[in-house]
Amino acid sequence: MTRGSDLTPKQKRALEIIRKNPGIRPREFAKLMWPDSPRWRNMAKCGYGVHQGGGMYLAAGGFMGKLNKLGLIHLKGEMGLEKYYISGASV
């Protein structure tokens, strides 16, 4: 378990975003966490086409997954419909 003093500035910012937006999904988290990233202009394959900024959602999902493993946030929902919430341990 990570204590508040052991958190990186990026982790603290992420937890604040999730605290203010309970039930957030990776797409919305990415837009709030990295709004000015040049990666939003990258094109990514998605199904039968491409769309802009697709890699950002993957990065957000990975980052949120790490926070989940640390026990700082928790996941609710089924595959593809997951939403993230602050866990009681990080409050």
C-alpha positions as CSV (number, residue, x, y, z in Angstrom):
1,M,0.0,0.0,0.0
2,T,1.3,3.4,-0.9
3,R,1.0,6.2,1.6
4,G,0.1,9.8,0.6
5,S,3.7,10.9,1.2
6,D,5.0,8.2,-1.1
7,L,2.9,9.3,-4.1
8,T,4.5,11.0,-7.1
9,P,3.1,14.3,-8.2
10,K,1.5,12.6,-11.2
11,Q,-0.2,10.0,-9.0
12,K,-1.5,12.8,-6.7
13,R,-2.9,14.7,-9.7
14,A,-4.5,11.5,-11.0
15,L,-6.2,10.8,-7.7
16,E,-7.5,14.3,-7.5
17,I,-9.0,14.0,-11.0
18,I,-10.7,10.7,-10.1
19,R,-11.9,12.1,-6.8
20,K,-13.6,15.0,-8.6
21,N,-15.0,12.7,-11.3
22,P,-16.3,9.5,-9.6
23,G,-17.0,6.8,-12.1
24,I,-14.6,8.1,-14.7
25,R,-13.6,6.0,-17.7
26,P,-10.1,6.0,-19.3
27,R,-11.1,8.2,-22.2
28,E,-12.4,11.0,-20.0
29,F,-9.4,10.6,-17.6
30,A,-6.9,11.0,-20.5
31,K,-8.6,14.2,-21.5
32,L,-8.3,15.7,-18.0
33,M,-4.9,14.3,-17.2
34,W,-3.0,15.2,-20.4
35,P,-5.1,17.9,-22.2
36,D,-2.2,19.5,-24.0
37,S,-0.3,16.3,-25.0
38,P,0.9,16.3,-28.6
39,R,-0.1,12.6,-28.7
40,W,-3.7,13.7,-29.2
41,R,-2.7,14.5,-32.8
42,N,-1.5,10.9,-33.4
43,M,-3.7,8.6,-35.5
44,A,-4.5,5.1,-34.2
45,K,-6.1,2.1,-35.8
46,C,-9.5,1.2,-34.3
47,G,-11.6,-1.5,-35.8
48,Y,-12.0,-0.8,-39.5
49,G,-10.8,2.8,-39.4
50,V,-8.5,5.2,-37.6
51,H,-9.1,7.9,-35.1
52,Q,-7.1,10.6,-33.5
53,G,-5.6,10.3,-30.0
54,G,-6.4,6.6,-29.6
55,G,-3.2,5.8,-27.9
56,M,-4.1,8.3,-25.1
57,Y,-6.9,6.1,-24.0
58,L,-4.6,3.1,-23.8
59,A,-2.1,5.1,-21.8
60,A,-4.8,6.2,-19.4
61,G,-6.1,2.7,-18.9
62,G,-2.6,1.5,-18.2
63,F,-1.9,4.3,-15.7
64,M,-5.3,3.7,-14.0
65,G,-4.5,0.0,-13.9
66,K,-1.3,0.7,-11.9
67,L,-3.2,2.9,-9.5
68,N,-5.7,0.0,-9.1
69,K,-2.9,-2.4,-8.3
70,L,-1.6,-0.1,-5.6
71,G,-5.1,-0.1,-4.1
72,L,-5.6,3.7,-4.5
73,I,-8.6,3.3,-6.8
74,H,-11.0,0.5,-7.6
75,L,-12.8,-0.6,-10.7
76,K,-16.5,-1.3,-11.0
77,G,-18.3,-2.6,-14.1
78,E,-17.9,-5.3,-16.6
79,M,-15.4,-5.6,-19.5
80,G,-15.6,-2.6,-21.7
81,L,-17.8,-0.7,-19.3
82,E,-15.4,-0.3,-16.4
83,K,-15.5,2.9,-14.3
84,Y,-12.9,3.9,-11.7
85,Y,-13.5,5.2,-8.2
86,I,-11.3,6.3,-5.3
87,S,-10.8,3.5,-2.9
88,G,-11.3,4.0,0.8
89,A,-7.5,3.5,1.3
90,S,-6.6,6.6,-0.6
91,V,-9.1,9.0,1.0
